[in-house]
Amino acid sequence: MGSDLRVFVRSSLGRLTASYLLIIMIMSIGFSVVLYRESSRELGRQIPSQTVFDQRGFGYRSEVHDFFEDRIAEGRRVLLARLVLLNMVTCIAGAGLSYYLAKKTLEPIEENMEAQSQFISDASHELRTPLTALRTTNEVALRRSKLSAADAKDLLQANLEEVIKLQQLTDSLLRLATRTEGQLAVAHVPLQLLITDVVQAMAPAAALKHIEIQETIPDMQVSVDKEAFSQVITILLDNAIKYSPNASTVRVAAVAKNKSLELTVKDQGIGIKAVDLPHIFDRFYRADHSRTRQQVEGYGIGLSLAQKIVQQHGGTITAKSKPGSGATFTVRIPIS
Ligand code: ADP
């Protein structure tokens, strides 16, 4: 956690604790004042008349009255002392309670801020690598006394590739950052059409590796955000193609069972090791696989975005794999 965040949380904790304590003390003191007033008034009513008259009609000061008056004054003092003591105890216990409540109130905010600052630092880290590459190639080229047209063209080509990568990364980061709750535009869409559109869009990438994509999709309507759900299938198909050998098969299938749609994307690729499986949906996580790192480009954002979208649809996404014999991703979303 950054020091700024820590200072913010600490100062907010102090202010919130003070506010809670103020509320508790206003209530406690207010209640005590009302109690003291009512009790004093009630006690005052108990005093017998100050003057008593004998049989002849002579009035004289009542001793009983004085006795009662003394006792009542004493009673009031004791009541006041007890109320002051009670408020002091309330203040001490209230401070502890206020601190606890303020901490509980700030906990989710703190977690959210921490996740955000982690996201920013991860994203900056990812952006730095292509930016450093760009800077170095340009600096090296500028230091050369002569640069032929062919070299300049190569340099521009290399720069362009890095810029394209940066653009893809910032696009993915933006999609991930803006995909927040309540943004879904859910509508009834034919599942076959939705999947076929995505498969067609992925066909050129699959063709480059002579990969066949097979579809087994029932004729049914689903209530989803078409654009977001297509993105999920795109991410899964893109990975299936990226992590599969040439001339293999990727299968996309869907079945409706137990009031949910179960969609699977199965490939015959390199698969995912058991140690990586629990982390592949984490942001920026890429399996530390020499083949993955060297040959396949990516930033480890796709699956976390897919998971976010599926969860927004009230569903789950899971992965199963046997390294060396492919991976299967299953998306389950509720259907009515
Ligand atoms: P990216 O593919 O850009 O690295 P993802 O978030 O889509 O990011 O995937 C995270 C990691 O999960 C990948 O780096 C890869 O190691 C692993 N992975 C995802 N899909 C597959 C797959 N179909 N086969 C093998 N590994 C996969």
Boltz pocket constraint, residues with backbone or C-beta under 6 A from the ligand:
constraints:
  - pocket:
      binder: B
      contacts: [[A, 235], [A, 236], [A, 239], [A, 240], [A, 243], [A, 267], [A, 269], [A, 270], [A, 271], [A, 272], [A, 280], [A, 282], [A, 285], [A, 286], [A, 287], [A, 288], [A, 292], [A, 297], [A, 298], [A, 299], [A, 300], [A, 301], [A, 302], [A, 303], [A, 304], [A, 326], [A, 327]]
      max_distance: 6.0
